[in-house]
Amino acid sequence: MQKQDLYEQAELMMLEYQGMHHLRNTPERRLILRAIVEHTGGFTPADVIEWVGPNFISAATVYNTLKMLENAHVVHCLHAQHNGRLMRYELTLGEQSTIQIVCAKCGRISTVRDKSTEIALHMKKYPNFIMRHYSVYVFGECKHCAKLAMQKLNAARKSQ
């Protein structure tokens, strides 16, 4: 999907939510939404502040807008932690079920699609519970960190 199409879909979802909750559609909210759509992948509130310009929009406006966009199902807050801080949000446009792979060394997070896992999770039945969506976090080492670890190991072996 083109970025302009993504923006239009996200803006429509935001406008619908704002209308239902009697919220104003401000230029700052549109600028934040545009920045999120323009930058693919996960992001933190600090990223958004950097993208829109810290002198133009306050941190409070960014945090409040992200909360509103989460409530509107435009973004999803991923609750993965690294060094005691929230890692990121992700543009989801209503699709809230996610599988995240998280590098335990550097904190890098990637979203993956795994049909067999998705099917297994949707088929799973829990007593007295109806599943609406899921978030799966798989922790390990990314390719980059694993390569660095292997280089250090090889260097240590050579020095012995």
Secondary structure per residue as TSV (DSSP state, phi and psi in degrees):
chain	resnum	aa	ss	phi	psi
A	1	M	-	360.0	135.7
A	2	Q	-	-68.2	153.7
A	3	K	H	-61.9	-36.0
A	4	Q	H	-65.0	-39.7
A	5	D	H	-64.7	-41.9
A	6	L	H	-61.0	-44.2
A	7	Y	H	-62.4	-44.5
A	8	E	H	-62.7	-41.3
A	9	Q	H	-65.5	-44.9
A	10	A	H	-64.0	-41.1
A	11	E	H	-64.9	-40.0
A	12	L	H	-62.0	-43.4
A	13	M	H	-63.9	-40.6
A	14	M	H	-65.9	-44.8
A	15	L	H	-62.7	-40.6
A	16	E	H	-59.6	-47.8
A	17	Y	H	-63.1	-45.0
A	18	Q	H	-62.1	-40.0
A	19	G	H	-64.6	-43.1
A	20	M	H	-67.0	-28.3
A	21	H	T	-109.9	13.0
A	22	H	T	55.2	45.3
A	23	L	-	-104.6	148.2
A	24	R	-	-78.9	147.6
A	25	N	-	-96.2	93.4
A	26	T	-	-91.6	157.6
A	27	P	H	-59.8	-34.3
A	28	E	H	-64.8	-43.1
A	29	R	H	-64.0	-41.2
A	30	R	H	-65.6	-38.6
A	31	L	H	-64.5	-42.7
A	32	I	H	-62.9	-45.3
A	33	L	H	-61.2	-44.0
A	34	R	H	-60.4	-43.9
A	35	A	H	-62.7	-40.4
A	36	I	H	-63.9	-43.7
A	37	V	H	-69.4	-36.1
A	38	E	H	-67.5	-29.0
A	39	H	S	-105.5	103.4
A	40	T	-	-70.5	153.3
A	41	G	S	93.9	-173.9
A	42	G	-	-74.9	161.3
A	43	F	B	-154.0	159.5
A	44	T	-	-109.9	163.5
A	45	P	H	-56.2	-36.3
A	46	A	H	-62.7	-37.0
A	47	D	H	-60.5	-46.1
A	48	V	H	-62.1	-43.1
A	49	I	H	-59.3	-42.4
A	50	E	H	-64.7	-43.2
A	51	W	H	-64.3	-40.6
A	52	V	H	-89.2	-13.6
A	53	G	-	98.8	112.6
A	54	P	T	-63.1	-20.1
A	55	N	T	-86.7	-9.0
A	56	F	T	-99.3	-39.8
A	57	I	S	-129.0	135.8
A	58	S	-	-74.2	156.4
A	59	A	H	-60.3	-37.8
A	60	A	H	-60.8	-40.7
A	61	T	H	-63.6	-41.2
A	62	V	H	-64.0	-49.5
A	63	Y	H	-62.1	-43.5
A	64	N	H	-66.0	-38.9
A	65	T	H	-67.5	-40.6
A	66	L	H	-61.9	-40.1
A	67	K	H	-63.6	-42.6
A	68	M	H	-64.4	-42.6
A	69	L	H	-66.1	-32.3
A	70	E	H	-67.7	-44.1
A	71	N	H	-63.4	-30.0
A	72	A	T	-84.1	-0.5
A	73	H	T	65.2	28.3
A	74	V	S	-86.3	-41.4
A	75	V	E	-122.3	162.4
A	76	H	E	-126.9	132.5
A	77	C	E	-86.9	119.1
A	78	L	E	-91.7	123.7
A	79	H	E	-91.9	28.1
A	80	A	E	-72.5	139.4
A	81	Q	E	-112.0	144.3
A	82	H	E	-144.4	123.0
A	83	N	T	54.3	36.8
A	84	G	T	77.7	11.0
A	85	R	E	-127.8	152.8
A	86	L	E	-65.7	134.9
A	87	M	E	-81.6	-50.3
A	88	R	E	-171.7	168.2
A	89	Y	E	-110.0	168.1
A	90	E	E	-146.4	140.1
A	91	L	E	-71.8	120.2
A	92	T	-	-122.1	-23.5
A	93	L	T	51.2	49.3
A	94	G	T	95.2	-20.9
A	95	E	-	-87.1	104.9
A	96	Q	-	-100.9	-9.6
A	97	S	-	-83.9	121.9
A	98	T	E	-136.6	153.2
A	99	I	E	-121.5	119.8
A	100	Q	E	-114.6	135.7
A	101	I	E	-106.2	128.9
A	102	V	E	-121.9	124.3
A	103	C	E	-78.6	120.8
A	104	A	T	-72.3	-14.9
A	105	K	T	-90.1	-53.5
A	106	C	T	-103.2	-12.9
A	107	G	-	86.6	0.7
A	108	R	-	-60.9	135.0
A	109	I	E	-121.9	134.6
A	110	S	E	-127.9	143.9
A	111	T	E	-92.3	134.0
A	112	V	E	-124.5	155.0
A	113	R	-	-108.7	125.3
A	114	D	-	-137.2	97.8
A	115	K	H	-58.6	-40.5
A	116	S	H	-65.4	-38.9
A	117	T	H	-67.9	-42.7
A	118	E	H	-60.2	-44.4
A	119	I	H	-63.8	-45.1
A	120	A	H	-60.5	-41.8
A	121	L	H	-67.8	-38.6
A	122	H	H	-71.2	-26.6
A	123	M	H	-83.6	-20.2
A	124	K	-	-66.2	132.0
A	125	K	-	-112.3	134.9
A	126	Y	B	-117.1	135.9
A	127	P	T	-63.2	135.7
A	128	N	T	56.7	35.3
A	129	F	B	-152.7	135.0
A	130	I	-	-114.5	117.4
A	131	M	-	-75.4	131.9
A	132	R	-	-101.5	-43.4
A	133	H	-	-160.5	173.9
A	134	Y	-	-143.1	159.2
A	135	S	E	-133.5	124.2
A	136	V	E	-117.3	129.8
A	137	Y	E	-115.3	126.4
A	138	V	E	-114.3	119.5
A	139	F	E	-101.6	142.0
A	140	G	E	-177.0	-148.3
A	141	E	-	-118.7	135.0
A	142	C	-	-72.3	166.4
A	143	K	H	-57.7	-41.2
A	144	H	H	-63.6	-48.8
A	145	C	H	-66.8	-38.5
A	146	A	H	-63.7	-39.4
A	147	K	H	-65.0	-43.9
A	148	L	H	-61.9	-42.2
A	149	A	H	-62.9	-40.2
A	150	M	H	-67.3	-39.5
A	151	Q	H	-63.5	-41.8
A	152	K	H	-64.9	-40.9
A	153	L	H	-63.5	-45.5
A	154	N	H	-64.3	-40.0
A	155	A	H	-64.0	-39.7
A	156	A	H	-65.5	-39.4
A	157	R	H	-65.7	-40.1
A	158	K	H	-68.0	-33.0
A	159	S	H	-77.6	-10.3
A	160	Q	-	-82.8	360.0
